[in-house]
């Protein structure tokens, strides 16, 4: 019986079991858990230094990580079939919430991104879409012929474009780019023809000058600053100049934990959030940065292995997209801090201070663990 035929059989004909190797009775992948704990612990150590060795922010961040961990464990218990069935409905709810943000959203720092439930909490619907876009595309391609045909690519492009445009309007260009990239990754993993990819990239390059007039003033300023930070060294260029100074001054082994001058003398802005990697580079040097990068590569490699071992199209596409999106997070943050990409406000995964992005990341890893631990019995 061919594999293509097996993956198209109705789900009701399969039973599920848990793999003994690499998984526990709680459907958790031990290797991934250890890597996540290592990165989160490393992040708390750097955060403790970045906030001037104050315990309150570290305690708050630890609580957020604890909540995110519980959510990850809960999502790992759920069968991938459940995620497959609810994908279109959750995606629709996410789009509706993005529309509600346009009319009822709370504005913070000039961006209308938050929905506030009175006396309870606030949240960013755009964070939910980081998981929903890959999930809806994996659902769409699950029972269709691969590589995808032109009509399937058209509808997939619509599913990507709707949330991306709504989020870019908030404006939140960084999140919109990551969500767009996560959708394109699903298409890549689905086996999209290189001819289509070259066509899309070429069209994007050709149309890029026209996009300049669509960008807001501060977005245009970020691009100009990226090209020449010295054009406004005390204004738009301040962040990137100070972050480069911090990274360069760290050398091989750094100045020592808590001894960084750029962050502790308040030359480096957003030192506990978007630019926390500069604090790490200044205080622990190249060795400290390489240690964190190795942990990131190990967890990305583990995610790729789980994606390869998934036994259906939905699991392969979803696990692969979440894994590579995580890697894009890391690349964009380190790239913008070191000056190789424009500043777009993307936090460093599991290290930067904040709660919403950490919960989304842990939820994504919970889904990956679910895909790995719930396996179809071979016919």
TAKATA-V465402 format. One record per backbone hydrogen bond with DSSP energy under -1.0 kcal/mol. NH is the residue of the N-H (numbers start at 1). CO is the residue of the C=O. E is the energy in kcal/mol with one decimal. If there is no record, write none. Layout:
NH|CO|E, NH|CO|E
This chain:
6|2|-2.1, 7|3|-2.4, 9|6|-1.3, 13|10|-1.4, 14|11|-1.8, 17|375|-1.6, 24|28|-1.3, 27|24|-1.8, 30|22|-1.3, 33|29|-2.4, 34|30|-2.4, 35|31|-1.9, 36|32|-2.6, 37|33|-2.5, 38|34|-2.1, 39|35|-2.3, 40|36|-2.7, 41|37|-2.5, 42|38|-2.2, 43|39|-2.6, 44|40|-2.2, 45|41|-1.9, 46|42|-2.1, 47|43|-2.7, 48|44|-2.3, 49|45|-1.3, 50|46|-2.6, 51|47|-2.2, 52|49|-1.6, 53|48|-2.6, 59|55|-2.7, 60|56|-2.4, 61|57|-2.5, 62|58|-2.4, 63|59|-2.1, 64|60|-1.9, 65|61|-2.4, 66|62|-2.3, 67|63|-2.3, 68|64|-2.6, 69|65|-2.5, 70|66|-2.0, 71|67|-2.2, 72|68|-2.3, 73|69|-2.5, 74|70|-2.4, 75|71|-2.4, 76|72|-1.8, 82|79|-1.2, 83|79|-1.2, 84|80|-2.5, 85|81|-2.1, 86|82|-2.1, 87|83|-1.1, 90|86|-2.7, 91|87|-2.3, 92|88|-2.0, 93|89|-2.3, 94|90|-2.4, 95|91|-2.3, 96|92|-2.3, 97|93|-2.3, 98|94|-1.9, 99|95|-2.0, 100|96|-2.3, 101|97|-1.8, 104|100|-3.6, 105|101|-1.6, 106|114|-3.1, 108|111|-2.7, 111|108|-1.6, 112|170|-2.1, 113|111|-1.1, 114|106|-1.4, 115|123|-2.7, 117|121|-2.9, 120|117|-2.3, 123|115|-2.0, 127|124|-1.3, 129|125|-1.3, 131|128|-1.5, 132|128|-1.8, 133|129|-2.2, 135|131|-1.7, 136|132|-2.8, 137|133|-2.0, 138|134|-2.4, 139|135|-2.3, 140|136|-2.2, 141|137|-2.2, 144|141|-1.1, 153|149|-2.3, 154|150|-2.0, 155|151|-1.7, 156|152|-2.1, 157|153|-2.4, 158|154|-1.7, 159|155|-2.1, 160|156|-1.7, 161|157|-2.9, 162|158|-2.3, 164|160|-1.7, 165|161|-2.8, 166|162|-1.9, 167|163|-2.4, 168|164|-2.5, 169|165|-1.4, 170|167|-1.4, 176|172|-2.2, 177|173|-2.4, 178|174|-2.0, 179|175|-2.6, 180|176|-2.4, 181|177|-2.5, 182|178|-2.4, 183|179|-1.9, 184|180|-2.2, 185|181|-2.1, 186|182|-1.3, 187|183|-1.7, 188|184|-2.4, 189|185|-2.8, 190|186|-1.8, 191|188|-1.3, 192|187|-1.8, 197|193|-1.8, 198|194|-2.7, 199|195|-1.9, 200|196|-2.5, 201|197|-2.6, 202|198|-2.6, 203|199|-2.4, 204|200|-2.3, 205|201|-2.3, 206|202|-2.4, 207|203|-2.3, 211|207|-1.4, 214|211|-1.2, 215|211|-1.3, 220|216|-2.5, 221|217|-2.3, 222|218|-1.7, 223|219|-1.7, 224|220|-2.4, 225|221|-2.5, 226|222|-2.2, 227|223|-2.1, 228|224|-2.0, 231|228|-1.8, 232|229|-1.0, 235|232|-1.4, 237|232|-2.4, 238|235|-1.3, 241|237|-2.1, 242|238|-2.6, 243|239|-2.2, 244|240|-2.2, 245|241|-2.0, 246|242|-2.3, 247|243|-2.5, 248|244|-2.8, 249|245|-2.2, 254|250|-1.9, 255|282|-2.1, 256|283|-2.4, 259|256|-2.3, 265|261|-2.0, 266|263|-1.2, 267|262|-2.0, 268|262|-2.5, 275|270|-2.2, 276|273|-1.3, 280|276|-2.0, 281|277|-2.4, 282|278|-2.2, 283|279|-2.3, 284|280|-2.8, 286|251|-1.9, 287|252|-2.5, 288|284|-1.6, 289|285|-1.9, 290|286|-2.8, 291|287|-2.0, 292|288|-1.6, 293|289|-2.5, 294|290|-2.4, 295|291|-1.6, 296|292|-2.2, 297|293|-2.7, 298|294|-2.4, 299|295|-2.2, 300|296|-2.3, 301|297|-2.7, 302|298|-2.2, 303|299|-2.0, 304|300|-2.2, 305|301|-2.2, 306|302|-2.2, 307|303|-2.2, 308|304|-2.5, 309|305|-2.0, 316|312|-2.2, 317|313|-2.7, 318|314|-2.4, 319|315|-2.4, 320|316|-2.1, 321|317|-2.2, 322|318|-2.4, 323|319|-2.0, 324|320|-2.4, 325|321|-2.4, 326|322|-1.8, 327|323|-1.6, 328|324|-2.1, 329|325|-2.2, 330|326|-1.7, 331|327|-2.5, 332|328|-2.9, 333|329|-2.3, 334|330|-2.4, 335|331|-2.5, 336|332|-2.6, 337|333|-2.0, 338|334|-1.9, 340|335|-2.6, 341|335|-1.2, 351|348|-1.9, 352|348|-2.3, 353|272|-3.0, 359|355|-2.3, 360|356|-2.1, 361|357|-2.4, 362|358|-2.6, 363|359|-2.3, 364|360|-2.2, 365|361|-2.1, 366|362|-2.0, 367|363|-1.9, 368|364|-2.0, 369|365|-2.3, 370|366|-2.0, 371|367|-2.3, 372|368|-1.9, 373|369|-2.8, 374|370|-2.1, 375|17|-2.4, 377|15|-1.4
